[in-house]
Amino acid sequence: MTYQETLDWLFNQLPMYQLQGASAYKKDLTNVHILMDYLGHPEKKLQCIHVAGTNGKGSCSHMLASVLQEAGYTVGLYTSPHLKDFRERIKINGVMIPEDFVCDFVNQHQSFFEAKDMSFFEMSVGLAFDYFAKEKIDIAIIEVGMGGRLDATNIILPLVSVITNIGLDHTQFLGNTLAAIASEKAGIIKSNIPVVIGEFTTETQPVFLAKAKENQSDLYFASDLIATTFPSDLIGDYQVHNKKTVIQTLTVLNQHTAFQTTEAHWKTGLSQVVKNTGLQGRWQKLNELPKTICDTAHNTHGLTIVLNQIQKESFDQLHFVLGVVNDKDLDEVLPLFPKKAEYYFCKPNIPRGLEATVLAQKAAQFGLNGKIYNSVSAAYAKAKQNAQPTDFIYVGGSTFVVAEIL
């Protein structure tokens, strides 16, 4: 199969949460253990940092990779979802996995995948670990897909486990309280492996303390331990917490492992995340006049910070290009948005996308008014046409909305 045919098969033949939602969720790790056994356990050949959390895990993973690259290490980076190209998920020193490797891997193992009913995510994890092992990288940063305890990535034995923060997201899978979600995320904590927590609340801290004690794992609360950070090219307000989490993680690596970084590496690595890793969609500026920002924030925890940052901006009129997926709790997120704004409602072009008419009707109940567009690109084009140089345009509500305009 060609690369495109391989992708079509990956996306269409196997359950994929990015496209299908709940039907693609697997509730145990049986399949991924079978897969690793079949592949010869590439995960055991890797030195890893495991990163979980509701928000910020992608940013933290890319920051860690950038700093370690600056220190001269060959760094594998596994993240999800992708924005434009599946290969964004699997990189070494910022370079995406070759198309040929993806094709060869799928072609070689396709009959096994079909026989064992492997999910899209399980197969992607297998591909990443196989690629990293064969390329003999120094260290891998592995981002959890969802949750932690039952995530397909949770077969690794990392050097350090990282949990960025806990918010209400994916509640149909992870629980509807912060403590329940924290318990699922804390499932990545392993025996005698140090743990870094980015942010905590009175509900989540006891969960982390108990799990770390149970596993005899050293526990570090970055928000309490790190007072100062360094400038980054990732400029969203929420990156302050992520930078503290990253610095604490690097400190733990220095103390407990052979992977050594200096403050000079931290400064350079944090200032060149986009250049070193190719990260997109985090408070990313698309235009100067009118100032246009896109961001992949999509849940209450992330959107609250982003929307507060927008209010700090200086503008005459605010324009929102807004789309969401169909399992989003709109009663939770829509009240966060400002009523004094012009809305351009659209549907991300995936099966899980919520119809723009439904979003507009629901938004109107919260005093958010605007027009409906038949695509993200049409909504964005109209916002650009309407906006004056002194206005502000924001594009978001979903990772998939941002992906369509990048």
Disulfide bonds with the S-S distance in Angstrom:
none
